[in-house]
Amino acid sequence: MSNILDYVKWRGDLSFQASPFNEVDNLIISMLSYIHFDGVVEPNFNKPMKLSKVASLIFEKKEKVVSLLAMREEDFEELLRLTGESRRFGSIKLMNHINKIDLNKTMQFSATVFEISRNVIYISFRGTDDTVVGWQEDFNMAVMDTVPSQKQALKYMIHCSNVFGDCMIYVGGHSKGGNLAVYSALKSPKAICNRIIHVYNNDGPGFMNSNINPKLYDKMQNRITTLVPQSSIIGMLLDHEEDYTVVKSSGTGGIMQHNAFNWEVLGREFIHLQDVYDNSKIIDLTIKNAVAHASEADRIAFVEALMSVVSGISDKTLTGLSLNKLNSLSKVVKGYESLSPENKKLINSAFKMLISDGVKNFTEIKSKENKRNAFLLPKNTATKDTSIDYEED
């Protein structure tokens, strides 16, 4: 299995002039935005710094490179080292690194500008980090038309685009960062939209129906790519007007599939598959049905009740929660017990409905699959490998 780290080893000596920007480059820059650039890359455009220099300064600090529970810090360290030393990425200039955590607004937002060349930039939005407030904001996406980080992303997009004048723009991110990329691109003024080369949503969720007018997608003229692994959960959430492209992942389970270091690379592209697996479809359909059948008031009440259960936990990061499992679990139980009878009933009913719908959707999808296979495959006929095999350069 070859991944983005292998890609940098193989193709890191090639400039963007020799080998144009591609979907793998996009993911690499999206993943770099998770790194702690605070104190190294300034929150303005005054002192752009090459990635090679940024990497050196970060390693000199001998501090944690990232704070993420579901992805290995060693992978990010290796990515930073390899890209910093490479010809392809090392000369990219970083600037205007913003990292905001606002508990009062329930907002977790971070973004960085990567100047690929004198006339091309990549605006990279960070996905959900290790903070509890970041995950709280994710839940709010199911009940709010617009969450604070989306508003912040649009402001960031417009500001950076204005600073760079006529510069052409890539914009993207992983997980929630992909959602922010799509949101900021679609909501930007037409003059900025016309300068956008492409938007990349790397396994990020979609939107509530009322959030994005489908007509806004028309002005992007098929310049949005949504990449999801074959057992995607996060990237299938909420509504996507755009089609998705399925990439092969070696990860087992939804969270490890979401880990982009497990996405398989061949040459200048990911290994593409025809469709997501049934488990992804089942979860997607179950969650969509739950959201569709719940009133806005019920969705808001459910999220508020759920957040009140965890509000008593003193740890502000998922890592902290995992290190203090018993204490955290005890506070969650106390939080649940303190709920009103109405809110307890709401939470219990929601989880029962999810389980019931999940079983129903599993049965229906498997039944359709069995009927399709019985119709398409006569006895003693081998199944054909339908995955796309790309030749490496």
NORWO-V585414 format. One record per backbone hydrogen bond with DSSP energy under -1.0 kcal/mol. NH is the residue of the N-H (numbers start at 1). CO is the residue of the C=O. E is the energy in kcal/mol with one decimal. If there is no record, write none. Layout:
((NH CO E) (NH CO E))
This chain:
((7 3 -2.0) (8 4 -1.8) (9 5 -1.7) (10 6 -2.5) (11 7 -3.2) (12 8 -1.5) (14 11 -1.7) (19 15 -2.2) (26 22 -2.0) (27 23 -1.6) (28 24 -2.2) (29 25 -2.3) (30 26 -2.2) (31 27 -2.5) (32 28 -2.0) (33 29 -1.0) (34 31 -1.6) (35 32 -1.7) (36 65 -3.1) (37 35 -1.5) (40 37 -2.4) (41 37 -2.4) (49 94 -2.1) (51 92 -2.5) (52 90 -2.2) (54 50 -2.5) (55 51 -2.9) (56 52 -1.6) (57 53 -2.4) (58 54 -2.3) (59 55 -2.4) (60 56 -1.8) (61 57 -1.2) (76 72 -1.2) (77 73 -2.5) (78 74 -2.2) (79 75 -2.3) (80 76 -2.7) (81 77 -2.4) (82 78 -2.8) (83 79 -2.5) (84 80 -2.1) (85 81 -1.7) (88 12 -2.8) (90 86 -1.6) (92 89 -1.8) (93 115 -1.8) (94 49 -3.2) (95 113 -1.8) (96 44 -2.8) (97 42 -1.8) (98 111 -2.7) (100 109 -3.5) (102 107 -2.7) (107 102 -2.3) (109 100 -2.8) (111 98 -1.9) (112 124 -2.1) (113 95 -2.4) (114 122 -2.7) (115 93 -3.7) (116 120 -1.2) (117 120 -1.9) (121 168 -2.2) (122 114 -2.8) (123 170 -2.8) (124 112 -2.6) (125 172 -2.5) (126 110 -2.7) (132 316 -2.7) (135 131 -1.1) (136 132 -2.1) (137 133 -2.2) (138 134 -1.4) (139 135 -1.9) (140 136 -1.7) (142 139 -1.7) (143 140 -1.7) (144 140 -2.5) (150 147 -1.0) (151 147 -1.5) (152 148 -2.4) (153 149 -2.2) (154 150 -2.0) (155 151 -2.0) (156 152 -2.5) (157 153 -2.7) (158 154 -2.4) (159 155 -2.5) (160 156 -2.7) (161 157 -2.3) (162 158 -2.2) (163 159 -2.1) (164 160 -1.9) (165 162 -1.2) (167 164 -2.4) (168 119 -2.6) (169 195 -2.5) (170 121 -2.8) (171 198 -1.9) (172 123 -2.2) (173 200 -1.2) (175 202 -2.5) (177 174 -1.9) (178 175 -1.4) (179 175 -1.2) (180 176 -2.3) (181 177 -1.9) (182 178 -2.2) (183 179 -2.6) (184 180 -2.7) (185 181 -1.9) (186 182 -2.6) (187 183 -2.2) (193 189 -2.3) (194 190 -2.3) (195 192 -1.5) (196 193 -1.2) (197 169 -3.4) (199 223 -3.0) (200 171 -2.5) (201 225 -3.0) (202 173 -2.4) (203 201 -1.2) (203 227 -2.4) (206 237 -2.7) (207 239 -2.4) (211 208 -1.8) (216 213 -2.4) (217 214 -1.2) (220 217 -1.1) (221 218 -1.1) (225 199 -2.9) (227 201 -2.2) (228 245 -2.5) (232 229 -1.6) (237 234 -1.4) (239 207 -2.2) (245 226 -3.4) (247 228 -2.6) (248 271 -2.8) (250 262 -2.5) (257 253 -2.0) (258 254 -1.8) (259 255 -1.1) (262 259 -2.1) (263 260 -1.2) (264 248 -3.0) (265 2 -2.9) (266 269 -3.0) (269 266 -1.5) (271 264 -2.4) (273 246 -2.2) (277 230 -3.8) (281 277 -1.6) (282 278 -2.8) (283 279 -2.0) (284 280 -2.5) (285 281 -2.8) (286 282 -2.3) (287 283 -2.5) (288 284 -2.5) (289 285 -2.3) (290 286 -2.0) (291 287 -2.5) (292 288 -2.6) (293 289 -2.3) (299 295 -2.5) (300 296 -2.4) (301 297 -2.4) (302 298 -2.6) (303 299 -2.3) (304 300 -2.6) (305 301 -2.4) (306 302 -2.7) (307 303 -2.7) (308 304 -2.0) (309 305 -1.3) (310 306 -1.2) (313 310 -1.6) (318 130 -3.2) (321 317 -1.7) (322 318 -2.4) (323 319 -1.8) (324 320 -1.1) (328 324 -2.9) (329 325 -3.0) (330 326 -2.3) (331 327 -1.9) (332 328 -2.1) (333 329 -2.5) (334 330 -2.2) (335 331 -2.5) (336 332 -2.5) (337 333 -2.6) (338 334 -1.5) (339 336 -1.5) (344 340 -2.4) (345 341 -2.2) (346 342 -2.0) (347 343 -2.4) (348 344 -2.7) (349 345 -2.6) (350 346 -2.1) (351 347 -2.2) (352 348 -2.2) (353 349 -2.4) (354 350 -2.1) (355 351 -2.2) (356 352 -2.6) (357 353 -3.0) (358 354 -2.3) (359 355 -2.2) (360 356 -2.1) (361 357 -3.1) (362 358 -2.3) (363 359 -2.2) (364 360 -2.3) (365 361 -2.7) (366 362 -2.3) (367 363 -2.0) (368 364 -2.3) (369 365 -2.3) (370 366 -2.5) (371 367 -2.2) (372 368 -2.4) (373 369 -2.6) (374 370 -2.3) (375 371 -1.6) (376 372 -2.5) (377 373 -2.5) (381 378 -1.2) (388 272 -1.5))
